[in-house]
């Protein structure tokens, strides 16, 4: 797990440069980031652009909301709680290379002490009934 984190951390550092926490006084914590390439988040493939990633543990626990500022992309992704690495000061998005594209795997915001790992859609298998009828 840590090896995956550090492999993607370099890419994440370049993607989120200049991003910072963007929160209104009463709204849930969020991060604003510029992503210069298309990427997959959950089941959605999103275009390059500026995104707001919102953590709302009250209204939708364990769900990360991604919305492009221009309205051309959005996704809701299930998450697991992660850890903020010691010494990290700026928010980061962590991506992994998959084929010719990138997959968002983690979002870390040390300014609000939040870190999440995105759950892969294929990791969530529907329950299959083993009952037989007849």
N, C-alpha and C positions, 0 to 999 in steps of 0.2 A: 504494500500500500504506500509506504513512504517513498519507495523507488519511483512509483508512478507520479507521486506528488512532485518530487524534485525534477523529474524529466519534463513535466508540463510547466513547472514553475518558471522556467526561463521564458517560454513563450508567453505565459500569463503576465510576466513583468512588462513585456513590450506592449501587450494589448491594452493594459489598463493604465499606462502612464498618463498622468494628469487626471485620472478619475479620482473622485473623492466621495464622501458620503453626501447624499442629497436627501435631506429630510426636512419636511415642514415640522412645525412644532407638535402637531397632533397626529401626523401620519406615521405609518410603520417605517422602520429603517429601510433605506434603499441605497443602492450604489449606481452611479452613472458611469458608463464605459463606452469607449469607441472601439468597435471591433472591425478591423479592416478587411475581413474575409468572411465568406459564408461559413456557417457552422451548424451543427446539429445540437439541439437541446431537447432532451426527451424524444418525442416522435416527430418534432418539427425541425425542418431545415430553414434557417433564418439567413437573410441576406446581410451583407456588410452594412454597418451603420452605427448610430448611437443608440444605446439601450439603457433602460432603467430596469434594474433588477431589484425586486421588492421582497422583503422578508415580513410576512404578516402572520405571526404565530398565534394571534388571537382569532382572526377571522378564518384563516386557512392554515392550520398547523402543518408543518412538514411539506409545504408547497412553496416553491420559488416561482414568482411571477416575473416573466421577461416581457418587456414591451419596447418596440422600437419607437424612437421619438417621432419618426415620420409616419407611423401607423402602418407600415408595410410588413411587420412581423410581430408575432406574439406567441408565447408558449407558457404553459403551466407545467412544472416538473416536480415530481415527488423527490424529496430529499431525506438524507440522514444527517444527523448532527456530526460536525467535524470539529477539529481543533485549530485554534489560531496559533501558528508557530511563534515561539518567543522571538522578540526583536523585530517582528514585522510591523511596519507602521502604516503602509498604504494598502488600500483594497486591491485585490487581485482576482482575476478570472483565470482558472487553470484549464487548459485544453489538452487533449491528446490527439495525436495524428491517427486517423483511421482511413486507410486507402488514400484517396486523393484529397480528402477533406479533414475537418477538425470536429471534435466532439467536446462540448463543454462538460467538464467533470466535477469542478469544484468552484465555489465562490467564497472568498475570505474577506471579511471586513473587520480588521482589528480595531477600528475606531468605535465600533459598536459591540465588539467581542463576539462576533458571529462568524461561523464557518459552516458551510454545508457541502455535502457531497451529493451529486445528483444520482438518482437511481436509474439504471439503464432500463428502458422499457422491456427489453427481452428478459430481464431478470425477474419480471413479474409475470409468472405463469398463471393462467386461469385455472381454478380448481376443476379437476375432472372427476365426474361422478363415477364411482366404481360399482354402483348399484345396477343390478339388472332387473328388467321388468319381465313379468311373465309367469 
